[in-house]
Structure formats: C-alpha cells, structure tokens
C-alpha cells in the first residue's frame, strides 16, 4: 500500500520561523543571564556568541525541520536530466 506524503504548508513555514526566533531569543537570553550572574567571563561569553551560538541555531533548525516535516530521505530524490536542443547540445 502506498503511503501519502504531504509537503509542509505555510503554517509549517510560519512555525519554523517562529521556532527559530524563539530559539535565538532564548539562547541569547541564556548567555546574557549567565554573563549577568558572573557565571561566564567576558571572553567565554564572546566565545559562546561567536562560535557556539551559530552551532546551537543549526541544531535548533535541524530539530525544527524534522519535527515540521521538512526532512527528506533518499526516496525523495529524482534524477535530473538536461534538455537537448535541436543541434544535440545540452543546455
């Protein structure tokens, strides 16, 4: 029996955008709170902002994309063919 695969719609795109914004605000608030409480030194706070925060956002985006159905597997791939013009050259 064939399974039905629906592509994510505009609600999923809006949820993804909201999730990324919430993740970014939460991550920045967490770093700021730890710096304010003197848990982080200024050097490590800068390290967290420049190197760790982008990695955190990539993981958040990955988790959101899987949860919202944006993930694709090898079955979703299709071969790509170039159209040949009348002279036999591919474009």
C-alpha positions in Angstrom: 0.0 0.0 0.0 1.4 3.4 -1.0 1.8 6.0 1.7 0.7 9.6 1.2 3.4 12.2 1.6 2.2 15.7 2.1 4.5 18.6 1.8 4.6 21.1 4.7 2.5 24.1 4.1 2.5 27.8 5.0 1.7 27.0 8.7 4.8 24.9 8.9 6.9 27.7 7.4 5.5 30.1 10.0 6.0 27.7 12.8 9.6 27.2 11.6 10.2 30.9 11.5 8.7 31.4 15.0 10.7 28.5 16.4 14.0 29.9 15.1 13.2 33.3 16.5 12.2 31.8 19.9 15.4 29.7 19.9 17.6 32.7 19.1 16.0 34.9 21.7 16.2 32.0 24.3 19.8 31.3 23.5 20.8 35.0 23.7 18.9 35.4 26.9 20.6 32.4 28.4 24.0 33.7 27.5 23.2 37.2 28.8 21.8 35.7 32.0 24.9 33.6 32.6 27.1 36.6 32.0 25.0 38.8 34.3 25.2 36.2 37.0 29.0 36.2 36.6 29.0 32.5 35.6 30.6 33.5 32.2 33.7 35.6 31.8 33.6 38.2 29.1 36.0 36.1 27.0 33.9 33.0 27.2 30.7 35.0 26.6 32.2 36.3 23.4 33.3 32.7 22.5 29.8 31.5 23.1 28.3 34.2 21.0 30.7 33.9 18.1 31.3 30.1 17.9 28.7 28.2 20.0 25.6 30.2 19.3 25.6 29.6 15.5 26.1 25.9 16.1 23.2 26.0 18.5 21.0 27.6 15.9 21.9 24.9 13.3 20.8 22.2 15.8 17.6 24.1 16.5 16.9 24.4 12.8 17.6 20.7 12.3 15.3 19.7 15.1 12.5 22.0 13.9 12.8 20.9 10.3 12.5 17.2 11.3 9.6 18.0 13.6 7.7 20.0 11.0 8.2 17.5 8.2 10.9 19.3 6.1 13.2 16.3 6.2 13.7 14.3 3.1 15.3 10.9 2.6 16.9 9.2 -0.4 13.5 8.2 -1.8 12.6 11.8 -2.4 15.5 12.3 -4.8 14.8 12.2 -8.5 17.3 12.1 -11.4 18.0 15.4 -13.2 18.2 15.4 -16.9 19.3 18.2 -19.2 17.2 19.1 -22.2 19.0 18.7 -25.5 18.3 21.3 -28.2 18.0 20.6 -31.9 21.7 20.6 -32.5 22.2 17.8 -29.9 24.0 20.0 -27.4 22.7 20.0 -23.8 21.8 23.3 -22.3 
